[in-house]
């Protein structure tokens, strides 16, 4: 069993590398060649899907103690495809519908494998009209029941956008990754409009595990413009865990890169293990911090905090504005 899984993972990685090469060539060549290479890419993606499907079947019969053990990626960034497949094999989901926003061009996303492998339906949203047009031009857009909408998500418009799409009630999954106001947007989503059984949110592990903090809300927040480091965004894991509890969800784990947290609605959680924010916290090792010129610094650990320690966050338990330094100093 173990060697077979490793073989599948190895093949999946090779297919992904080759697919990236095809994408680079497509951008350089003429139309007839592009059409041929698009055909090659389509075949590669079908092979990746097949491998992912085989691994998903293995997960259905597996017992794991931590969600990161279920990771594999076909279209997701960090292995979320596997975690999602594991969760939907453990949770009854009558309405196989998803909503995901912050998808860019949908080449890499949390829900694309659900769409093409499990034939779910869904709504994806991104703030770039070019990205949305690219999604609509993909073959998967007519092959599956997918709605792509261009919208800059805010706490003020999210309920309107969901209601306008026609999606409502008890749905399968909600994925939030907008690199900024994630906490405020989830808080704003009305349970009277949608009640997803699984919620995935990106947390900022640099904000530690002991304090419930988030960036102050600004409707026009953009991570790349808020601070040159590109590290100032989002909320701590504890902030999301507290919000989840308020909304009737429980925290079932993080991915191994310390970027995404997974929550399941309490009434359908079954035998899934539940974690608290301290024991389920994973520190991100991603070294994406930049200096004032935009150059990657490759800093790890607490050294990354030196770039943004003076910036404000809200302590959600006291309601006070404090600095990032004061949060991390107590972790």
C-alpha positions in Angstrom: 0.0 0.0 0.0 2.7 2.5 1.0 4.9 1.9 -2.1 1.9 2.2 -4.4 0.9 5.6 -2.8 4.5 6.8 -3.2 4.5 5.7 -6.9 1.2 7.6 -7.5 2.6 10.8 -5.8 5.8 10.6 -7.9 3.9 10.3 -11.1 1.6 13.1 -10.1 4.6 15.4 -9.5 6.2 14.6 -12.8 2.9 15.3 -14.6 2.6 18.6 -12.9 6.2 19.6 -13.9 5.5 18.7 -17.5 2.3 20.6 -17.5 4.1 23.7 -16.4 6.5 23.3 -19.2 3.7 23.0 -21.7 2.1 26.2 -20.3 5.4 28.1 -20.9 5.6 26.8 -24.4 2.0 27.7 -25.1 2.7 31.4 -24.3 5.6 31.5 -26.8 4.3 29.7 -29.9 1.9 30.4 -32.8 -1.7 29.4 -33.0 -1.5 25.9 -34.7 1.2 24.9 -32.3 -0.7 26.3 -29.3 -3.7 24.1 -30.3 -1.6 21.0 -30.4 0.0 21.8 -27.1 -3.4 22.5 -25.5 -4.3 19.0 -26.6 -1.2 17.7 -24.9 -2.0 19.7 -21.7 -5.5 18.3 -21.7 -4.2 14.7 -21.9 -1.7 15.5 -19.1 -4.5 16.9 -16.9 -6.7 13.8 -17.5 -3.8 11.7 -16.4 -3.3 13.8 -13.3 -7.0 13.5 -12.5 -6.9 9.7 -12.9 -3.9 9.4 -10.5 -5.7 11.7 -8.0 -8.9 9.6 -8.3 -6.9 6.5 -7.4 -5.3 8.1 -4.4 -8.7 9.4 -3.3 -10.0 5.8 -3.3 -7.1 4.8 -1.1 -7.9 7.6 1.3 -11.5 6.4 1.7 -10.2 3.2 3.3 -7.4 4.9 5.3 -7.3 5.8 9.0 -5.4 9.0 9.6 -4.6 10.9 12.8 -3.8 14.3 11.2 -5.3 15.9 8.1 -1.9 16.5 6.6 -1.5 12.8 6.2 -4.3 13.0 3.6 -2.6 15.6 1.4 -2.1 15.2 -2.3 -2.5 17.9 -5.0 -3.8 17.7 -8.5 -5.0 21.3 -8.8 -4.6 22.7 -5.3 -1.6 24.6 -4.1 -0.5 22.7 -1.0 -2.2 19.3 -1.0 -5.8 20.5 -0.2 -7.2 18.2 -2.9 -6.4 15.2 -0.7 -7.7 16.7 2.5 -11.0 17.6 0.8 -11.4 14.2 -0.7 -10.8 12.7 2.8 -13.3 15.0 4.4 -16.1 14.4 1.8 -15.6 10.7 2.3 -16.4 11.1 6.0 -19.2 13.7 5.9 -22.6 13.2 4.3 -23.0 15.9 1.6 -26.4 15.8 -0.1 -26.0 19.1 -2.0 -22.7 18.9 -3.9 -22.1 22.6 -4.3 -19.1 24.8 -3.6 -18.2 28.4 -3.5 -14.6 29.6 -3.7 -13.2 33.1 -4.0 -9.7 34.3 -4.6 -9.1 31.7 -7.4 -7.1 33.8 -9.9 -7.3 31.9 -13.2 -8.5 28.6 -11.6 -5.4 26.7 -12.7 -4.6 26.3 -9.1 -7.5 26.1 -6.6 -9.1 24.1 -3.8 -12.3 23.2 -5.8 -11.2 22.4 -9.3 -10.6 18.7 -8.5 -14.0 18.5 -6.9 -15.5 20.0 -10.1 -13.8 17.6 -12.6 -13.4 14.5 -10.5 -16.6 14.5 -8.3 -18.8 16.5 -10.7 -19.7 19.0 -8.1 -21.2 22.4 -9.2 -20.0 25.7 -8.0 -19.4 29.4 -8.0 -15.9 30.9 -8.3 -15.0 34.6 -7.9 -12.0 36.7 -8.5 -11.3 40.4 -8.7 -9.5 40.2 -12.1 -11.7 40.4 -15.2 -8.8 38.8 -17.2 -8.7 35.8 -14.8 -12.4 35.3 -15.0 -12.3 35.5 -18.8 -9.6 32.8 -18.8 -11.8 30.5 -16.6 -14.7 31.0 -19.0 -12.6 30.0 -21.9 -11.5 26.7 -20.4 -13.1 23.5 -21.7 -14.1 22.6 -18.1 -16.4 25.7 -18.2 -18.8 24.0 -20.6 -18.1 20.5 -19.5 -19.2 21.2 -15.9 -21.7 23.3 -14.0 -19.4 26.2 -13.1 -20.2 29.9 -12.7 -17.3 32.3 -12.8 -17.9 35.9 -11.6 -15.7 38.9 -11.5 -15.9 40.7 -8.2 -13.7 42.3 -5.6 -15.0 40.7 -2.4 -15.8 42.8 0.6 -17.8 42.2 3.8 -20.4 44.6 2.4 -21.0 42.8 -0.9 -20.4 39.1 -0.2 -24.0 38.2 0.8 -25.4 40.0 -2.3 -22.9 38.2 -4.6 -23.9 34.8 -3.2 -27.6 35.5 -3.3 -27.3 36.8 -6.8 -25.7 33.6 -7.9 -28.7 31.6 -6.9 -26.8 29.4 -4.4 -28.4 29.1 -1.0 -28.9 26.8 2.0 -27.0 23.7 2.9 -24.1 23.4 0.5 -20.9 21.2 0.6 -18.0 23.6 0.8 -16.9 27.2 1.1 -13.2 28.2 0.4 -12.0 31.6 1.4 -8.6 32.9 0.2 -8.5 36.6 -0.5 -5.2 37.4 1.3 -6.6 40.0 3.6 -10.1 40.4 4.9 -10.7 36.7 5.2 -11.9 36.9 8.8 -14.2 39.8 8.2 -15.7 38.3 5.1 -16.5 34.9 6.7 -17.9 36.8 9.7 -20.2 38.7 7.4 -21.6 35.7 5.5 -25.1 35.1 6.7 -26.0 31.6 7.8 -29.5 32.3 6.4 -28.0 32.5 2.9 -25.6 29.6 2.9 -24.6 26.9 5.5 -21.6 25.1 4.1 -20.7 21.8 5.7 -16.9 22.3 5.2 -15.2 25.7 5.4 -11.6 26.3 4.4 -9.9 29.6 5.3 -6.3 30.8 4.9 -4.8 31.9 8.2 -1.6 33.9 8.8 0.6 31.6 10.9 3.0 34.5 11.6 0.4 35.9 14.0 1.0 33.0 16.3 -1.3 30.5 18.0 -2.3 32.0 21.3 -4.0 35.3 20.4 -7.1 35.9 18.4 -6.1 38.8 16.2 -6.8 40.1 12.7 -5.9 43.0 10.5 -8.3 45.9 10.9 -11.0 45.9 8.3 -10.6 48.0 5.1 -12.9 47.3 2.2 -10.1 48.1 -0.3 -7.4 46.1 1.4 -4.8 44.5 -0.9 -2.0 42.5 0.5 0.6 43.6 -2.0 -0.2 47.2 -1.3 -0.7 47.1 2.5 2.9 46.5 3.2 6.0 45.8 1.0 6.8 42.6 2.9 3.7 40.9 1.5 3.3 39.3 5.0 0.8 41.6 6.5 -2.7 40.1 5.9 -5.5 37.9 7.4 -6.0 36.7 10.9 -4.5 34.2 13.4 -5.7 30.6 13.6 -7.3 31.3 17.0 -9.3 34.1 15.6 -10.8 31.8 13.0 -11.4 29.0 15.6 -13.3 31.4 17.8 -15.4 32.7 14.8 -16.0 29.1 13.7 -17.4 28.2 17.1 -19.7 31.2 17.0 -21.0 30.0 13.6 -21.4 26.4 14.7 -18.2 24.8 13.3 -15.3 22.9 14.8 -11.7 23.0 13.8 -10.5 19.6 12.3 -6.9 20.5 11.3 -4.5 22.4 9.2 -2.4 21.5 6.1 1.3 20.8 6.6 2.4 24.2 5.2 0.5 26.1 7.9 -1.6 28.1 5.5 -5.2 26.6 5.4 -7.4 25.7 8.3 -10.4 23.3 7.8 -13.6 23.5 9.7 -16.7 21.2 9.7 -20.2 22.1 10.7 -20.8 20.6 14.2 -24.0 18.8 13.3 -22.3 16.6 10.6 -18.8 16.3 12.1 -19.3 12.6 13.1 -16.1 10.9 14.4 -13.6 13.4 12.9 -11.1 14.5 15.5 -11.4 18.1 16.8 -8.4 20.3 17.6 -7.9 23.5 19.4 -6.0 26.4 17.9 -2.8 25.7 19.9 -2.6 22.0 19.2 -3.7 22.2 15.6 -1.5 25.2 14.7 1.2 24.7 12.1 3.9 27.3 11.6 4.4 28.2 7.9 7.9 27.6 6.5 7.1 29.6 3.3 9.8 32.3 2.9 7.8 34.8 0.8 8.8 38.0 2.6 10.1 40.8 0.4 12.1 44.0 1.0 11.2 47.5 0.0 12.3 46.9 -3.6 10.2 43.7 -4.0 13.2 41.4 -3.7 12.6 38.0 -1.9 14.5 37.9 1.4 14.2 34.2 2.1 13.8 34.8 5.8 12.3 32.1 8.0 11.0 31.9 11.5 10.5 35.0 13.7 13.0 36.9 11.5 10.1 37.5 9.1 8.3 39.5 11.7 10.9 42.2 11.8 9.5 43.6 8.6 6.0 44.1 10.0 6.2 44.1 13.8 5.1 47.7 14.0 1.9 47.2 12.1 -1.6 47.2 13.7 -3.9 44.3 14.4 -7.1 44.0 16.4 -7.1 41.9 19.5 -10.6 40.4 19.1 -11.0 39.5 22.8 -10.3 43.0 24.1 -11.2 45.0 21.0 -8.0 47.0 21.3 -5.6 47.9 18.5 -2.2 46.4 19.2 1.0 45.7 17.1 2.1 42.5 15.6 5.2 42.6 17.9 3.0 42.6 21.0 1.2 39.6 19.7 4.2 37.5 18.9 6.0 38.5 22.0 3.5 36.5 24.0 3.7 33.3 21.9 
